[in-house]
Amino acid sequence: MNILCGLCPPSDGFASIYGYRVSEIDEMLDVRKLTGVCPQLDICFDVLTVQENLSIVASIKGINPNLMIQEVSVLDA
């Protein structure tokens, strides 16, 4: 699921959903419009910083990366 959601790149070969390659950033945006993820547990990774965890959730939700950077920088202040 991490590969199909774009959280991790495939280690070999490629994965696609409806012909969209999940390893291509432009195509991953289209994949996220077609799919959804509902984690059963909190999606916080202990090895990542707060900013990195927020970036992952923002990416899954389709939030513009520039808006995410702006919002996270407000938290740093």
Secondary structure as the mmCIF struct_conf table of DSSP 4:
data_model
#
loop_
_struct_conf.conf_type_id
_struct_conf.id
_struct_conf.beg_label_comp_id
_struct_conf.beg_label_asym_id
_struct_conf.beg_label_seq_id
_struct_conf.end_label_comp_id
_struct_conf.end_label_asym_id
_struct_conf.end_label_seq_id
TURN_TY1_P TURN_TY1_P1 ASN A 2 GLY A 6
BEND BEND1 LEU A 7 CYS A 8
BEND BEND2 SER A 11 GLY A 13
STRN STRN1 SER A 16 ILE A 17
TURN_TY1_P TURN_TY1_P2 TYR A 18 GLY A 19
STRN STRN2 TYR A 20 ARG A 21
TURN_TY1_P TURN_TY1_P3 VAL A 22 SER A 23
BEND BEND3 GLU A 24 GLU A 24
HELX_RH_AL_P HELX_RH_AL_P1 ILE A 25 LEU A 34
BEND BEND4 GLN A 40 LEU A 41
TURN_TY1_P TURN_TY1_P4 ASP A 46 VAL A 47
BEND BEND5 LEU A 48 LEU A 48
HELX_RH_AL_P HELX_RH_AL_P2 VAL A 50 LYS A 61
TURN_TY1_P TURN_TY1_P5 GLY A 62 GLY A 62
HELX_RH_AL_P HELX_RH_AL_P3 PRO A 65 ASP A 76
#
